[in-house]
Amino acid sequence: REEGGVVLVAPEHRLSLELNCKELFYQDRCVATDLYNFINMPQWYDILDECDELLRHNYQLIYAMGAPSLLPQGPHRWRAIQTVFLALALDNKIKDCLCKNTEACTFAKDTLPMEWPSIHFFEGSHLVDMLDDLIPMIARAIINDPPHELSWMYGHVLSDDILQAISDKQTFPSSLQSLPKNYQDDVLALRGFLAGDVLRHCLLKRHRVHYGVARPGKKRLAIPFRFADTPAERSEFAHPDCALALSILSYYYDGLTIDEVKQSFQNLLSLGENAQRQFYSKWFKLSVMQMEAEGSDCVESLNCVEKIDLSNEIQLNRLQYFYHRNMLVINFYLNTHIFPVELEQYDKRLTATSWNLAYNPSGNIVGFSGTNDNHRILPLQVSQFFPSNTGSADSTIEDLFATNGFMLDAIMKNTVNVSELKDKNDRSISLISALEGRMTQTSEQLHAIIDCGAILAGTNLREFSRSLLNEFKDDSFGGVLYYDDHYLNDWVILEKSGRCLPKDISPVRD
């Protein structure tokens, strides 16, 4: 202010200062008043770089206030969500329904019984029609074969009313008011997840594209992703049921690390003997099919909980191999180690949005952006300015206008062919088939595959690259260059010989 200088700040720092000012009003009004006057000095001129991105309607900063408390009815909520997912994965009628509706969803039916079958919904009228049948089917499957925690539902005199409450959001039978409080919490948790369309909302999202667990990271729940394999830092899902469901799905897809499997069994062995046998028998029942298919001696060495010895490193590795994708083990790990700690709630919060960012008491604000995607929903304090309409646009401004949507324009004008992937359940195989068909139709060589739509998100790129080398026998290239995020976290080249080396070491040059 005294020297007439410039202050460079990140948008979240500016909003954080405003929220600090509001928070100080509860503690020291004199300091808060001074800070408020400083922030709102009329001498400030605000200049926003990439304003189209900064002023998006979904940009906000939230400060939690008050003492943390546990998520209300938390165990009922995550137990209900896990019960629904188990029904989707294990109930034969539900699986038949999902397999038949290929226009509404994808369903990987060839997975092992213990694994999550990778279900993904597609928005549209086909999904609406399928859900009209699927939601009551899930509710009926839960009531007819409930897990131990919901065993009270089986054969209950009000089972028809419970079915209606879970599957129909328009009605809630008054007879259910007579249920005990913990039973009502179970019904309401299932009702919110199924009839409240939370299940539909979550399965429309793609793992590692729209959400996922950022590893390594402080937050052990699922967080939003900006695009494929790129977590949105310092962000989280505000709706607790969405956070729960997407976290469970993330661990289903990723599986448990060896440390997480060890923690799960440590938690199991800390229970009483009857509880240990009850839990482990269900885990083993889901994983034994894989053990038998592979002819493993673990069918005998791991068939009861008394044989578990976590100090035995060889056995621990076998436990991790056979149980790391077991849905029941993952549920147990989350219920005992993650959710009770990570799901703290605060009774108050302060929020600042892009509207706060666009506010200047003197109206001295201007922004620059190479795109105008967001110009119709900008905060009312600002509006898009078109220099060309005033007749004062110079050549530099005209050049900047040319960058708006440049990549979209280039793609649209230079698209040679568009092919629909036939097998939506296995995108990698479908993509290889489409590429093979394309190569037989043209003499042009294939040099690069750019996955703009995140088709291969969640795919093992090493296996995909090996499949490419097997399918294309062209001698014009010596290997496949890809980013290995499973082992080396670096760019690597898979050679035709099968050897895989970091890009800088490999003799094959990119």
Secondary structure, 3 states (H helix, E strand, C coil): CCCCCCCCCCHHHHHHHHHHHHHHCCCCHHHHHHHHHHHCCCCCCEEEECHHHHCCCCCEEEEEEEEEEECCCHHHHHHHHHHHHHHHHHCHHHHHHHHHCCCCEEECCCCCCCCCCCEEECCCHHHHHHHHHHHHHHHHHHHHCCCHHHHHHCCCCCHHHHHHHHHCCCCCCHHHHHCCHHHHHHHHHHHHHHCCCHHHHHHCCCECCCEECCCCCCCCCCEEEEECCEECCCCCCCCHHHHHHHHHHHHHHHCCCHHHHHHHHHHHHCCCHHHHHHHHHHHHHHHHHHHHHCCCCHHHHCCCHHHCCCCCHHHHHHHHHHHCCCHHHHHHHHHHHHHHHHCEEEEEEEEEEHHHHCCCCCCCEEEECCCCCCHHHCCCCCCCCCHHHHCCCCHHHHHHHCCCCHHHHHHHHHCCCCCCCCCCCCHHHHHHHHHHHHHHHCCCCCCCCCCCCCCCCCCCHHHHHHHHHHHCCCCCCCEEEEEECCCCCEEEEEECCCCEEECCCCCCCC
